Amino acid sequence: MTVLTLSQLQFAATTVYHFFFVPLTLGLSVLVAIMETLYVTRGDEIYRRMTKFWGKLFLINFAMGVVTGIVMEFQFGMNWANYARFVGDIFGAPLAIEALLAFFLESTFLGLWIFGWDKLSKRLHAATIWLVAIGSNLSALWILIANSFMQHPVGFELEGSRAIMKDFGALLTNPYVWHQFPHTVLGGFSTGAFFVLGISAYHLIRKHEEDFFKRSFKLAAIFGTVAILLTVLVGHSQTQYIIRNQPMKIAAAEALWNTENPASFSLLSIPNEKAREDYFSYRIPGVLSFLAYNQFSGEVKGIKDLQAEYEQKYGPGDYVPSVLTAYWTFRGMVGAGALMVILALYGLLVAFNRKPLGEKRLLALFPFFIALPYIANTTGWLLTETGRQPWAVFGVLKTADAVSPNLTVGVVLTSLIVFTLLYGALMVADVFLLARFAKAGPVNPSEVTNTVSNSEEAFWG
């Protein structure tokens, strides 16, 4: 194990842990805002209780996301000092805006939302949770603007050993952002929807608060179906963009060693990375061309030809990412997404009483299906980042040149173990708290004693 490999593993571990919390924050914040809006517009007390119950789970997840996110940014200075020095003039700007604008926005109004029950007017209080949801998703936008520079660098010039920002507008209009951001946010919406679907199904099969959880299930089914279908459409568009701009990533994800026209889609392959061929492969003709061009013909370049092109363009070196990682993470993302489409549509049938709740055994499995969006989110992120290798900033800075020069294997290994154990404990705590409060269900208003203050009741009840 080298300093580079360990630093990559550490950043991957902390990011996967952090990304465990982020998508649920993006989706659940909007769902809670919709619930409170329904309470304000309809005056139905059950939507107030829904807002508080699902809002409580949102708060637990939000707190964990903040803790894990802070450590991530420290790593740019600790493990990736050369990267920070090289792109700090560019990378720092969107991250600073995210912290000063978006994060402060969501944090400030989250406090008002928690303690503003019965102190603010109904409409003003509902506005605070919408501002929290907007702030959360704006945070994602600014972070993805920074990440998209790594995927498709724009608006800069090289001055000596540093990249200097020359056009901030180019960062904002980077085409990669506007494919990546909708896909990420919609994936978060799908995560929030399946979270609500799973917990609602858990209570429905136990006939607990049936009206409450039927409404929650129905709202999540509608929201989730729209979100996952849009996620698939946006993902298709993003794939076509990546084929044009990062063809090696898609070639690796398909274990496509040789250029093909029409290009086949791998149904199952066992790649031999050393020999750059397959031990076994079963492919469907023309389907990869359809994904790339919306027609069953069209050239998709293979790994071998792209390697030769990159050697001519960037000099000698190995420009092929881990094919095994790209191949299986792509299938994990697509497979989980396909199952989510089917289950979301089934959820709609259940929600609109086309299939009675009590007769459907599949409903009992919905709590386990909460894992599907997490699988899709994690494998999608791994594909995005590992498929870009060996580049930290595509075509500009290699990952091997981005690592801090004064690190030792022992130092990085120790921090990797500590972070993994610490984050593992936080994840266990998060899952435990979410499961505990989710199983307990909403507090019945009649069970809240008169000795509890309004603010406390608003937060816990």
N, C-alpha and C positions, 0 to 999 in steps of 0.2 A: 504494500500500500504506500502511495506517495502522498506528499502534502496536497498536490492537486486533486487526487482522487478523494482523499478524506475531506477536503474542503467542499468538493462537489456533493459528497454524501451528506455532509452536515447541512449545507444550504438546502438540499433536496428534502431532508428530514424535517427541518424547521418550517419550510414552506408547505409541505404536505400537511403538517400539523395545523399551521395557520389556515390553510385553505379548507380544512375540515369545518371551520366556523364561519368563514366569510360567505359562502353561497347561501347558507341558511339565514344569515343576517339580511342579505339582499332581498330574498324572497319573503321571509316572514314579516319584515318591516312593512312591506306593501300590503300583505294580507291583513295585518293588524290595522293598518290605516283604512283599508276598505271596510273592515268590520265596524270600526268606530264611525265611519261615514254613514253606514247603514243605520247605526244607532241614532245619529243626529237627524238623519232625514226621515226615519220611520218612527222614532220614538219608542221602539220595542226594547224593553229592558234586557231581553236575552242577548241582544247584540252588544250591550254594555258588558255583560258577564263574559261573552266571548272575547271581547277586546282585552279584558283584564286577564283572563286565563291564558290566552295565547301570547299576550304581551309579557306575562311573567316568564314564559319559556324563552321569548325573544331576549329578555334582559339577561338571563343566565348565559345564553350563547354569546351575546354581544360582549359581555365582560371578559369572557375567555378569549374572544377574538382580539380584543385590544391588547391583552397581555402578550399573546404570541406574536402579534404584529410588530411590537416595539423591538423585540430582540432581532427580528429579521433585518431591520434597517441597520442595526449595529454591525452586522456581519460584513457590510460593504467596506467598512473601515478596518475591521479585524482580519477577515480572511481574504478580502479582495481589494487590497489597498491600491494595487496597480490599476485595477479597473476604475476605482473611485477617482484616482488621479487623472486617468485618461479621459473619462466622460463626465466628471463631476460638474463641469460647467453646463452640461446639457441635462444629465440625469437628475441633478439636484433640484432643478426648477419645478418640474411637475410634482416631485415628492414634497417639496416645501409648500406648494399650493394645496396639495392634498391635506397636509397637516394643519395649515393655518386657516384654510377656508372650509373644506368639506368636513374634516374630522371635528373641528370646533363647532361647525353648524349642527352636526348630528348630536354631538355630546351636549351642547347647551340646550337644545330643544328636547333632548331625551330627559334631562333633569326637569324641565318644565312639565313634560308629559307625566312623569312619575308623580310629582308632588302637586300637580295642578288640578287634579280631580276636585270638583266642587268649589274650586277657587277661580278658575277661568270659566268663561262661558263655554257651552257645548261646542259651538263652531270654532272658537279660538283654540280650545283644547284639541279638537280633531286636527286643526291646522298644524299643531306642534308635532304630532306623529307623522303627518305627511312630510314635514320638513326633515324629520329624522330619516324617513325612507329616502327622500331626495338626497340628503347629505350622504347616506350610506352608498347610494349608487353613484354619486359624484366622486366619492373616494375611489371607487373601483375605476371610474373613468380616468382619473389622474394617474393612478398606478399603472393602468394599462397603456396610457400615453408613454410613460417611461419604459415599460416593457416593450412596446411596439418599436421604439427606437432601436432596441437590441435586435429585434427581428428584421426591421427594415429601416436602417439609419437614413435620416433626411435632415435638411436644414442646418448642416454643420460644415466646417472646414478644418482640415488638419493644420495645426500650427506647432511645429516641432513634434514633441511627443504627446500632445494633447489634442483632443477634439473640441473645438470652440463653436458654440451655438451662434449661428448667423441669421437664422430665420425661425423665430418662435412660432409663427403661424404655420410653418411647415410641419412642426411637431403636432399641432392641433389637427391638421388636415391630412396627416399621414394615413394613406388608405388602409394600412394594416390595422390601425386603431378601429376604424369603422366597420371592419369585419370581426375583429376580436371582441370589442366591447359588447355589441348586441348578443353575441354568442355566450359570453360569460354571464351577463346579466340575466338573460333568459334561462340559462342553466341554473342560476340562483333562484329564479322564480319557480322553476320546476322542483328544486330542492325543497323550498318552503311548502309547496303544494303537497308533495309526497309526505313530508313531515306531518302536516295536518291530516292528510288522508289516513296515514298509518295509525296515528293516535286516536283519531275519530273512530276508525274501524275497531280498534281495541275496545273502546267503550261500548260501541254499538252491539258487538257480539255478546257483551255482558249485560246488555239492556240497561245501561247506566246513563241517565240524563239523555234519553233518546232524542228529544226535540232539539236540544242543544247540539248534540254531535251530528245529527242528521243535517242540520243547517251548516255546520262546519264542514262536513264531508261534501255537501253539495257545492259550497263556495269554492273549496279547494279543488274539486273535480273540474269545475268550469275553468278556474284560473290555471290549473295544471295542464289541462288539455290544450288550451290556447298556447301556453308557454312552451310545452314540449314540441308541439307541431311547428311553432316558429323557430325553436332551437334547431330542429332538423333542417328547415329551409335555410336558415342563416348559416348553419354548418356546411351545407352543400355549397353555398356561395363562397364561404371562406376556403373550402377545399380547392375550388377552382382558382381562387386568387393565389393560394400557396403553390399550386402547380405551376403558375406563371412566374412566381417570385422566389420560391424556395423549392425547386423541383426535387432536390435531393431528399427533402423530408418526406415527400409523398412516395418517392421511389423506395425509400427505406421502409415506410409503413406498409408498402405492398410487396416487399421483397422482389422488386422488379429489377433484375440484374441487367437485362438488355433492353434497349429501346424497342418499342412495339407500336405498330399502327395497323389495325386497331389494337388497343392495349387491353390486356385481360386483367380481370379482378381475381385476386387470390382468395379462394374459399378456404383452403387450408394449405399452408406451406411449412416446411421445417427447414429454415435457412442454414446453410453452412457458410458462416461469415468468413472463415479463413480462406476457403476456396472460392468464395463469391459465386456460389451456386446453391441449389436446393438439394437436400437429401431426398425430399419428396415435395411435390406440389400438385394441387388440383385447382385449376383456374377456369373462370368463366369468360369466354371470349367477348371482347367489346365493352364490357361493363365499366372498366376503368376509363375508357375513352368517353363513355356517357357521363360519368361523374365529372370528367374534366371539361367536356365541350357540349353536353346535352345532346349528343348524337353518338351513335355506335361506331364512329370512326374518328381518327385523329391521333397524332403521334404523342406519346408520353415517353420522355427520355428515361433510360435505365441508369442504374448506379454506375456501371462501368464507363459509359460515355460521359456522364456528368463528372466522374472523377478525373477523366482525361481533360475535360474542359476547365475544371477548377485548377488543375496543375498548370495549365497554360496561362490562366488568368492570375493566379495567386502565388505560383511557385510550387516547388516540390512539397509533398506532404500528403497525409491521409485525410481526406475530406468526407469520409463515409462515417455517419453516426452509427451507433449500435443498432443494427438491423433487427435483432431479436427484441430489443426494448421497443423500438418504434412499431414493429409489426404487431406485437401483442397488446401494447397500450392502445393502439388504434382500434383493435378488435374489442378490447374491453370497453372503450368509450362508445363505439357504435352498437355493440351488443346490448349494453345497459340502456342506451337511448332507445333502441328498438323495443325492448321490453316495456319501457316507460310509456311509449306511445300506446301500446296495446292495453296496458293497465289503466292509463288515464281514460281511454275510450270506454273501457269496461266500467270504470268509476262513474262516468257520466250516465251509463245505463242504470247503474245502481241508484245514483242520486235522483234520477227522475222516475224511479219506481218501475222501470221496465223489468227489473229483476228484483223481486222482494228481498230485503236485507237478510231476513232470517233464514232463507233457503240457500244462500250462496256460501259454500265452503271457502271459496277463494278469498272472500272478505277477511277471513281469519288470518290469511297470510299477509295482508297489507302492512301490518307493523314491521314485518321483515323486509318488505319492499322499500322501506325508508332508506335502506343501504344502497339501492340502485343509483340514485343521483350522486351519492358520494363516490361510488365506483367510477361513474362517468366523469365527474369533475376531476378526480385524482389522476385517472389514466389520461384524460385530455390534457391536463397540465404537464404531465410527464412527457407526452408526445410533443407538445409545443416546445419544451425546453431541451429535451435530449435530442430531438430531431434537428435542432439548430447546430449541434456540435459538429466540428470543433470550435465554433465561434462563440465568443461572449457577445460581441457586436458583429452581426453578420457581415462578412467581407472586409471588416476593418480591424477588429481586435480578436485574437485567438484566446480561448479560455486559459490555455497554458501560460499566456503572457499577462493574465489578469490577476493571478493569485498574489498574495502578499509575499515579498521576498524573504522576510525574516522569520517565517514560521518553521517549526520543526514537526516531524511526524508525531512525536509524543504530545506536543501541545495541542495539535488539532485532534488527535485521537481522544485525548482527555476531555476536551470541550464537546466533542461529538457524543461521547458516552453520557456526559452530564446533561447536555441539552435533550438527548433522546429520553433519558429517564425522567427529567423534569417535565418535559412536554407530554410524555406518556402518562405521568401522574395527573397533569392538568386535564388530559383527554378523558381519563377514567373519572375524574371528578365531574367533568362536564356531563358525560353520559349518565353518571349516577344521579346528578341533580335533575337533569332533564327527565330521566325515567321516573324518578320519585314523584316529581310534581305532575308529570303527565299522567301517571297511573292514579294519582290521588283525585284528579279531575277538578272541576271548578267548585269553589266554595259556594254552598247555598246561602243566599242572603240571610235566611232565618238563623243560620248558624253563627253569624258574626255578632259578637256580644256588643253591648252598648259601651263597654269600657275601652274599646279599640278606637283610636282616633281616625279621622277621615283619611289622613295621609297614609297611615299604616294599612288601613283597610284597602285603600286604592292600590298599594304596592303588593300586598300579599293576597288579597281576596279577589 
